[in-house]
Amino acid sequence: MDDDTKTAKPNTEGVGYSSPPKNTRFKKGQSGNPRGRPKGALNMATVLARTLREKVVIDENGKKKTVSKLEAAIAKLVSKATSGDAHAIRYLCQLVTSAEERSVVVEPTTHLSETDQKVMANILKRFQESFKEKNNEADTE
């Protein structure tokens, strides 16, 4: 009779915050989100980048030329902008501004004040001293 009561009672030992009952926990190898994103599914940025890198053949001045779809789209946008299309001009200006903002590289300042130079020299000296001490300790062992 003792064995029957043990199997009939749910295991409530250690149940509480952050420890659910053992019978409701995920089994080994079982996902908590079985219908989640399938493996190998691509996000929008990856699909867009891959698509824009695909090659297309365009006719430029009577000659066939192979370029990426991105290059072809930008060439078409520039062509429309130069022909006076106001929307194309606006988009082209936004693209140029965005590209310029990304390409701006801030030069690191190499000019340190005299105080900063002294502090840096002190730090360097302390590092060198501690390095020498560690080498001496290693040699004596």
N, C-alpha and C positions, 0 to 999 in steps of 0.2 A: 504494500500500500504506500509505503514511503516513496518508492520509485515512481509510482503513478502521479503523486502530487508534485514531484520535482519536474516532471515533463509537462504537466498541465500549467504550471505557473510560468508566466513570462519572466525572462531574466531582467530584473529591474536594478540589479546591482551596478552602481557606477553610472546610472542614467541621470542626465541633467544637462546643463549648458555645455555645449561642445562635446558631448558624449551621448549620442543617441543609442537607443536599444540595439543590441547586436544583430537582431533579426531584421532591422530596417537599414543597416549600413550597406554601402556598396560592396559587392563581392569583388574579389581580386580580378582585375582585367575588365571590370564593368565600368562604362563611362557614366558620368553624372549627367551628360547631355548627349544621349544616343542619337538624336536627330540633328545634332549641331552641324557646323560647317564641315562638309566632307573633305577628306585629305586631298590636297592638290587643287582645291578651289582657289581661283585667283581673285584678288580684289580689283577694284576699278582702276587704280593707278597702274597696276601691272598690265592689265589688258590695254589700257590707253597707251602706255609706253611701247608695248609690243606692237600695237597696230600702227603707231606713228613711225616706227622703225622699218616697216615693210617698204619694199621698193616698188616704184611705179615707173613707167616709161612715159616721158612727156616729150612734146614736140617744141623745140626751142629754136627759132629762126630757121625752120626747115630741117633741123637735125634732131634725131632721136637721142634722148639723154635719160639715163636711169638715175633717179634720185629717191630719197625717202619721201613718204607721204607728208611728213612734217615740212620738209623743204619745199615740196610742191604747194602745200597750203600757204606757206609764208610768201612764196613767190607770187601766188595768185592774189594774196592780200595786198602786197606791195604794188602789184600791177593795177589793182582797183583803186588804191589810194592815189597813185600817180595820175590816174585818169580823172580824179576829182570826186570820187565817192566819199561823202562826208562820214558815213559810218565806218568805212574801211580806214579812213585817216584817223578817226578816234581810236579804233582798236589797235592800229599800228603804233600810235603814240603811247598807248597803255603798255603794249608789249615792249617797246623800246625802254620806257621808264622802268618797268619791272626788271628787264635784263640788266640795265645799268645799275640798279640798286643791288642786285645779286653779285655783280662783278666788282663792286667797290671793296677794296681790301684796305683795312685800316693798318697803317704802318705802326709797328710797335715803337714806343718812345724809348730811345736809347740814352737820352739825356737825363742823368740822375743828379740830384743836388749833391753838394759836398757832404751833407749829413747822411744822405742815403748811401753814398759811396763808402763812407766810414762804417756804417752798419753792415753793409754787404761784406766788406773786408773782414770785419770782426766775425761774422757768421762763418765765412770761409776758413778763417784761422782756426775757429773752434772745431769745425768739421775735420780739418787736417790733423789737429791735435788728437781728437778722439780716434781717428783712423790709425794714427801712429801708436796710440796706447793699445788698441786692439791687436795690432800686428805684434807688438812687444809681448803681450800676454800669450798670443798663439805661439810665439817662438820659444817662450819659457816652458810651455807645457809639453 
